[in-house]
């Protein structure tokens, strides 16, 4: 059963639509600055785009559910595109959102003009997120706790300051004196294997751009032949100095690549 996803729409309706799907523990807010760039004409005179930034199920301001999988995520996004009347979509996804985008293209290739997958491959990935899930689940969010208290707890278990700040964007005041996570941590803990799993074997003939971070191990050189076998109209571009968060570390390059395929 699909859920109504929260989204933000930037730029002129009727222009080429760019639908963006964030990664695990993320929200549409992570793409705000890139979305604002894409919804304005470029200095080189390239057109503005109709940018739709999506919160996937159990993330951001979208509903918390009882189950998650890539089939369910893709179906939610399809329901949104139907509601908005979108066709010839540039579908962009990072990490978990990239896998959801790939599955969308397997089911509804006729809706996708170009697929852009950022630093994720179709294969199964190792669980490197257990400590993050534990930190979220064990944080004390009872009344009287402060953001500083929660940040100290997360920092004790997650040693990368950038990841800590990324996770803290999920924390909000549910009431005047009680904090809560926007991300559905218990559900993600239970269904993490489904998020790390490979996608199905169906061939995708939609033109596809894979953008990989040269400092990331999510798309290895040895993965590229299998990617091109399943996505025969794909090409792979590498941003040598970027890690997994390619769009945050190299926004100008990512914006340029998205604009190029969206023309």
N, C-alpha and C positions, 0 to 999 in steps of 0.2 A: 504494500500500500504506500503510495507516494505521500509526501508532506509538502506543504507550501513553504518554499524556501524564502528566507529574507534575502533581499538584494538591494543594491544601489545602482541607479541608472544615471550615467553621465553622458553628456554630449547630445547631438541632435538625433532624435528619432527619425528613422528613414534612411540614415546613413548605414554603411556596412556595419553589422553588429559584431562586436568582440565580446565573447562571454568568457570570464576568467574564474577559474576554480583554484582555491588555495590548497595548501598542504595540511598535513596532520597537525593538530593543535592550533591551526591558524584561523584567520577570519578574512572576510573581504577587505577589512581595514588595511591588511598587509599590502594591498595592491592600490591603495588610494592615490599615491603620488604618480605611479605609472598610469593609472586610469585617467587622472586629470591631464596628463601629457597627451594621451591618445585621443582624448575627446576634444582637443583643440587642434586647429590646422598647424602643421609644422612650419618652421621658418623657411623651409625649402618649397613651401606651397603645397605640400601633400595634404590630403583631405582629413577632416575630423572624422572620428568614428563614434558609433553608438555603443558605448562601453557599459556592460552589465557585470558588476562585481557581485559574486554570489557567496553566501554563507552556506556551506554544505550541511547536511543533517548532522545534528549533535555538535555543531560548532557555531560560534558567533551568536547571532540572534535568531537562528533557525531552530525549529523545535527539537527537543530531546525525544528520542525514540526508544523502541524496545529492541532494535536490531539494526546492524549496519553491514553493508557489503557493497562491492562496486556495482553490482546489478541495481541495488536499491538507490545508490547515489546517482547513477546514470538516469534511472527512471525519474527521480526527482527533478533533475535538470531538464529532462525532456518535457515533463509537465510544465515547467517554467517557460521553456521556449514556446510551447503551444499556447500558453496563456498570453504571452507577449507577442505572438504571431511572428516569430523570428524564422528566417530562412537564410541560406548562404552564410552560415555563421563562421567566423574565425573563432575556434574553440581552443582556449589556452588553459593549460593545467600544470601546476607545479607539484611534484612529489605525489602524495596521495591524490591530489586533484588531477595530476597527469594521468594516473591510472583510470580514474573515473572518466576522464575525457576520452581515453582510448576505448573504453567499454562503450561509451556513448556512440563513438564512431563505428563500432562493430554493429550496433543495433540500428542506428539511424544515419547511415553514411550520406543519404540524400540531403540531409540538412546542413552538412558541414562542407564549407568551401575549402577550408584549410585547417589542419590540426597542428597545434604547437605544444609540444610536450617538453617540460623543463626539468631536467636532471632526474629522470626516473626511466626505467626500462620495464618491459612487460613481465619480467621474471619475478620469482619470489625473492624477497629481501630479508636479510637477517634482522632479528629483533635487537635494535640498539636503543630502544625506548623504555625498557623496563624501569630504569631508575627515574625517568620523568613521570611515568604513570604513578609510581610509588610516592613520589614527592607530591603530586596533586592529590592523591587519595588520602595521604596522611596529614595534609595541612589542616591546622585547626582554624576553622572558619566560624567558630561560635561567636555569639554576641560579645562585643568588647574588643575583639581582635582587630588589629590595624593592618593596613597594607604593608607597613614596615615589618610587622611580626611575620606575616606570610612570606615576604621576600626573603627574610633571614632563614626561614625554614627551607624554602626552595633552594637557596644558595648553598645550604649545607649538603644537599644531595646532588645538585646539578652544578658542576664546576665551571661551565662555560658562561661567562657573564652575559654574552649576547643571547644565549638560549633562555637564561633567567628572565631577561627583560622581555623577550618574545612571549614567554609563558605568562608573565605578569599582565600582559595586555588582555588576558582572558578574565582577569579578576575585576569584579564590579560590586557596587553597593546594591544589594537586593532590597534592603530597607535602610533606614537612617543609620542603624548600628549593626548591620549584619552583612558580611561579605558572601559572595558566591562565585563559582566558576561558570563562565559561559559554556565552556567545553564540557561535554557529558563524560567525565573521566571514568565513572564506573562502567558504563557501556563500552567505552573504548578499551578498557582493561580486559573486559570479557571477550570482545570481538577483535582483539588486536591481530590474531592470526589471519583473519579475513582481510584485514587491511594490508598485511605484509605479503599476502598470497599473490601468485601470478594471475594475470588475466587469462581468459579463455583463448583457445588457439585460432579463432576465426581470423581470416586474412582481412586487413583493412587497406583498401586501395585509394582512400582519400589522400591527397597530397599532404605530407606530414613533415614538419621540421622538429627534430630533436635537438635541444640545446643542452649541452652538458658542461658542467664545471670541470676544468682541468685538474683541480685539486680535490675533486670529489670521487668517491668510489661507487656511486649509484649507477653510473653507466661506464663500464670498463671497455677498453678497446676490444676485448674478446667478446663482448656482448653485441657489438655492432652487426656482425653477419646475421645473427638470429633476428635482430630488430628489422633489418632490411628484408629478410625472408618473410616476416609476418606483415611488414609495412613496405611493400615493394616500391611505393612511390615516395619513400622517405629519404631525407638527407640528414646528416648529423653535423652540427656545428659545435665547436668547442671554444669556450672562453677560458684561456689558459690559466689565468690568475684567480679564477672564481672557484669557490667551493660549492656546497649543495645549494646555498641560497643565492643562486646566480642573479636573480632579478633584484636582490637587495645590494649585491656587491658590484654588479655591472648593469645598472638600470638603463643607461644610454644605449648600450649594445643590445639589450633585450628589446627596448622600445624600437630601435632601428630594425631589428629582425622581424618583429611583429608587423610594423608598418610595411615592410617590403613584401611580406606574403599576403597582406590584406589589400594591396592595390588592385 
